[in-house]
Amino acid sequence: MGLLCVAGASGVHPQTAVTERAAEAVTMPYANMPPVAEPYGGFRKPYQQWLVEPNTLEYDGAARSEADGDVAALKTIKLGFLGPLDAVNEDSPYGIAMLHGAQMAVEEANAKGGYRGKPFELKVHDDLPLWGASSMALVAMRFEDEDWAMLGSVDSSSTHIELRVTLKLELPIMDTATNDPTVTETGIPWLMHNFPDDRQQGYALADYIFLQQHLKRIGILQVNNRYGRAGKEIFVDTARRMGHQPVVEVWYAAGSRDFSAQLKTIEASGVDGLVIWGNAAQAGMILKQMRAMGMQQPVFGSSRICAPEVATIAGAAAEGLVTISAIDPTRTDARWQEFRQRFVARFNTEPDAYAAYAYDGETLMIGAIEKAGLNRGRIMDALREYEMKEYAGVSGNAHFDYTLNNIAPVTFAQVRDGKFVYWPEQRTDWKTKSVAYAH
């Protein structure tokens, strides 16, 4: 495990710190990629492997040399929030859950005394569904609100814009909801990501469908936005490398309610299973219309489909649906149960994955400030110390790779008798192809 010195009163620059990391490349697979999914893995060893070596997010800028914030002169310690909150935005349920999780983390930190006696304050911005809107929000956070770090967002396009803007603004970003793996693949050293991304989901689904259920002819139905396009590509690439090229791929527009044309195309292709990459409400409609057409193939879904409204909308048609889930809300460990009780008492609703990961992300961010002080460069240094370490949060145990991305195993869920039943991922032994799932 590498040691990272964070510049403090002594003024020691992190780049002068001596590390324990070996000079040669580590053997940890990229994003926990299974061997069968490695590009050209069966042909030759690559000359260079990116994103799997120490110092992937090395930072040599001047942010650490900025004067620390004067705590005595501040009324509050401000933290930014960017998420979809307006009801017209179909991602607003995720954004509202994120906000609640972040609010609870801030409230609990303030109940413990805040930062040196000053309360934390969450400065909330709505992530508008307009191209470039997030860039204006970040400028406002940095220069109007004077935030020390920020949490957000759900939409990966907005998050990519945040990344480009923070190259200039140097504002630490805690990303707790985006699925797109290219967010951390940019290698921009101002973001930490703790939500299971499309790589973890795609690898696990491909393993389950092809090696556990032994299906061969899979169709894909995806929402036509970045979430659907980027997510299904990971699954498609993994399926192809397993020797199971999907036989048909079709898409539907966000907000669609009639899927008959897409389902007829899928039915005509003779699939023995269907993967849906989209949101919960439309997945419920798809299932209902699919079963009404007489299509009885098993259906699998991405993590956003794992929501109670699927069964509410689809009714009996949802029975047997298997999805990835970012959390197991039926866990009985004390950390989750205590959080759940506090959350229900505060917001009168059950916490979901977006609330849990936002709570953990905000807690990590507050902890970094408490350790590093009011200096944005050193706050990010403190977050960077989590490389190759585990963090035990209410969402579960996160394991951060060299890109500060959580690569912990995901959870599976299946609708049984109208409710989701959960079980942990236990991936196949890729050498023997032996079944290792425990339902």
N, C-alpha and C positions, 0 to 999 in steps of 0.2 A: 504494500500500500504506500503510495507516495505521500510525502509530507509537504504541505504548502504553508509558507509563512505569510501571514497577512500583515501588511505594513500598519504599524500602530504608532505609539508615541515615540518609539525608537527610530522610526523612519526607514526601517529595513525594506528594501524593494523586493517584491516576491520573486523576481527573476534572478536574484542573487542566492536564493535559497537552494540548499543541497537536497536533492530528492533521493529516495531509495529505489526509484523505478529503474528497471533494467533498460539498457540502451536499445536492445533489440525489440522488434515488434512483438506484441503479446499474441497469444494464441486464441484469445477469446473471440468467438465468431461475431461478426457484425450483427448487432441487434438481436442476438440469440438466434440467428438464422440457422435452420436445420441444414445439414450437409447436402441433402438432395436439392435444396433451393439455391445453392451457391452457383452464380453464373460461371460457366465453363469449369465447374469444380471437378468434373470427370476427365478433364483434358490436361491441364497443366497448372502449376502454381503461378499466381500473378507476381509480377515484379514488385508491385507496390499495393498495399491494402490501405485504403483511406478510412478514417473515422474509427479505427480500432486500436490506436496507439496513444500513449500518454501525450499530454499537451495539445490535444486536438483543438482545444479552445484557448490556447495561449494568448494572452493580451499584453501588448507592449505600449499601450497608449498612455496619455497623461492624466487620466481621470483621478488617479490616486493622489496626484500632487495638488488637486484643488483644495482650498481651505475647507475644513470641516464645518458643518452647520453649527451655529451658536445655539445650543440648547436653551440657555437662559433667555434668549431673545424670542424664542418660539412659543406660541400658545399651544400648538399641537404638532405632532409628527405626522405629516401627510403621506398617504399611500394612494396610488391611483388604481382605478378599476375600470375596465373596458369590457362590456359584454352586451349581447342583444337583449334588450329589455322591453321594447315596444311590442304590443300584441300582434301588430301586422307582420312582424318578422317571425317566420316559422321556427326560427331557432330560439325564440324568446323563452320557452320553458327551460332550456338549458342555461341561458343567461341569468334568469331569475334564481334558479337553484344555485348557480355559482355565486351570485350576489349574497344570498342568504348564508352560504358557507363562509364567505369572506367576512361578512358582518359579524358572524358569531365568533370567529377567530379574533377579530379586532376587539370586540366587547370583552372577551375573556382575558385578552392581554391587558386591557385597561383596568379590569378588575384586580389585576395583580400589580398595578402601579404604573402601567405604561412604560415609557422609556425615560428613565431618570426623573420620574414624577410627572412627565408630560404625557397626555393621552394621545394615542394614535387616532387619526381621523381618515376615514375612507372617502376619497373624492371620486364620485361615481359619474361615468360617462357612458351613454348609450352607443353601442356599436351599430351605427346606421347601415342599412343594406345599400350603401352607395360606394362605388369604387373610389378609394382614396380618403374616405371619411376618417378612417382610423389614424391617418397621418396628422390630421388637424387635431384630433383628440390627444395624441401624444405631445404635440407642441404645447397644447393647453396645459397638460399635466406637468410638463417640465418648466414652463416659464410663467404660467398664470397660477396654477395650484402649488408649484414648487414641491412636487412629490419626490420622494427619495427612491421609490421603486413602484412597480405597477403589476397588476394581475389581469390577465386576459389573453386571448379571447376564444370564442368558439369557432368562428369562420377562419379557415386556413388562409384565405386570400388576405383578410384583414391582418392576420398574424404575420404574414410575409411582409406586408407594408410596414407594420410595427418594427420588424427587424431592420429593414433598410433605413427607416427614420432614426432608430436608436443608434445606428452607426455614427450619426452626427450628434445626437442628443446624449448618448451614453447613459441611458436610463435602464436599470435592471428590469427584466421582464420575467415574471413567473407565469408560464403557460400551463393552464390546468384543464383544458378541454379540447384542444385541437387534435385531430386524428392524423393529419397529414405528416408523414415521416420526413418530407423534404424541409420542414421547418428547422429541425436540428441538423439536417444534412448540409445546410448552408455554412455551418461552421462559424457563425457569427457569435462572438463570446459574450453576448449580453442577454442570453435567454436560458432558462431552466424549464424542463418539460416533465411533468409527472403523470400524465394521462396515458394509458396504453394506446399506442398508435396503431396505424393500419398494418404495420409489419407484424406486430404481435398477434393481431386479430387474423390476418390473412394466413399466416403460417399455421396457426392453431386450427382454423377452419379446414384448410386443405388436408392437414393430418387426419382430422376427425372424419371428413367425408370420404377420402380416398383410401386411407389405411385402416380406419376403424369400421366404417360402414361399407367399404368395398364397392362404392358406387363408381361408375365409369363415365356416364354421359350426363354432364352437368350443364344446365342453362343458367344464365346470369341476367337479372333484371335490376337495373340501377337507376337512381335518380340522376337527372342530367344537371348536376352541379359539381363543384370541385370535390365535395365530400364523396359523392358517388363515383366519380371518375377515378380519383386517386386511390380510393379504397379498393375498388374491385381490381385495379391493375396489379396490386400486390398478390391478391388471390390468384389471378389469371397466370401471372408469371410462375408462381409456385406450382400451380396445377400443371402447367405446361412442362415444367422440369421434372414433375413426377410421371410424365407420360400421359396426362389426361387433359388435353386441350379442350376447354369448354366448347360445346357444339353450337351454342348460340348465345349471343350477347345483344340485349335490347335495352333501351332506356325509356324513361318517362319523365315528363316535365314536372318540376316542383309545383305542387298545388293540384296535380291531376287527381281525378276521381273515377274516371273510366279507364280500365286497363284491358279491356276486351281484345283490342288489336294486338297488344303485346303478348297476351296470354295465348292467343290463337297461334301466333308465330312460334312460341315456345312449345306448345302442344304438338304442332306439326313437326317439330324437330326430334321428337321421340326421346326426350330427356328422361332420366330416372331420378333426377333431383334438381332443385332450384335454389340458387343463392340470391337473396334480395339484399342490396346495399342501399339503404335509405333511412327514412325516419319512421317512427312507430305508427302514426296515424295512417299513412298510405300503405304500409305493410299490412295493417289490419284489413283495409279495403281489398288489397290484392288477394289475400288469403280467402276472404269471403267470396270474391268473384271467381277465383280459381276453383274452389271446391264446388261452387254452383255449376261450373262448366263440366264437372265430373273428373277434373284432374286431381288425382290422389297422391302424386309424388311427394316425398318428404321435402320440407322447406327449411332452409338455413338462413340466418341473418346476421348482420353486423350489430355492433353494440347499441346503436341508437334505437334499434328495434326492440330491445329488451326493456319494455315499459308496459305497465298494466293496461294502457289504452289499446294495445294490440288485441288482447282477449276481449276487452269491452266492445270493440268495433267488430271483430271477426266472430265472436261467440265460439261455437263448437268448431268452426273452421280453423281456429288457431291451435287446436289440440295437436301435440307432437312437434310443434315448431321448436327448433333448436337455434339458439343465438349465442354469440359471445356476450359476456357481461363484464363491465369494467370493475364491478365489485360484487360481493356476495352479501346482500342485505340480510340474509338469514344467519349470518355468523353469530356465534354466542360468546366470543371473547369479550372481556371486560372493556377494552378500549373502544370497540365499536358500539357496544350496548350503552355505555355511558354517554357517548356522543349522540347516539340516536335519541336517548331520553331527553337530553338537553335541547336537541334540535326540535323535537316535537313540541316540547314545552314552550320554546321560543317562537316557532313559526306555525304551529298547529298543522304540520304536514310531515310525512315521512321523508327523510333525506335520501337522495339518489346519488349516483356516482358523481354527478357534476357538483353537488353540494359537498360531498366528502373530499374530493380532490381539491376543490377550492379552499376548503378549510385547512387541509394539509399544506397547500401551497402558500396560503397567507401566513400560516404558522411558521413555515420555513423562512419566509421573507422577514417576518418580525424577528425571528431568532438570528438571522444574518445581521440585521441592524443592531440588535443588542450586543452582538459580538464585535462588529466592525466599526460601529459608530456612524455618524451622519456624513458619510463620504461614499458616493455612488460607486466609485471604482472598487473600494474595499468591501462594500456590501456584496458586489458581484464576486469578488475573491472569496468571500465567506461561503457563498452558494457553491462556488466552484470546488470547494473542499469536499463536496459530496461525490466527486468522481470515484467510481468503483466502490462506493459504499452503499449500505442499506439504510433506509429511514423507515422506522416503524410508525405509521400514521393510522388514522381512523379508517382510511381506505384500504389498508393492508400494508404489507412490507414492500416498499419501493426499492429497486436496485438501479443506481444511476451509472450509465456507461460514460465513456470519455467525452461524449457530446452532451452530457447532463440530461440524458433522456432515460426515462424509466423503462427498463426492459424486463420487469418482473412478469411472471406467467399470468395469463388471463384466467377468467372463470367462464364456465359454460352454464347455460340455463335452458330448460325445456318446459314448455307449457304442458302441464298434466292436470286434468280435472279443472281447467280454467285458471290455474295459477302457475307461476314460474317456480321450478325446482332447480336448485343450483348444485354444481359440483366443480371441483378445481381441475384445471388443466393438468393432465399427466401425459405428456407427449410420448408417442411410440418410440421404442428403441429403433433408431433408423438403420442399424446394421442388421438386426434380426427381423425387423418389421413385426415384432411381437406386440400384442395388444397390452397397453398399460393404463387404460382408462378405468377409473373406479366411479361407477354411477351411484 
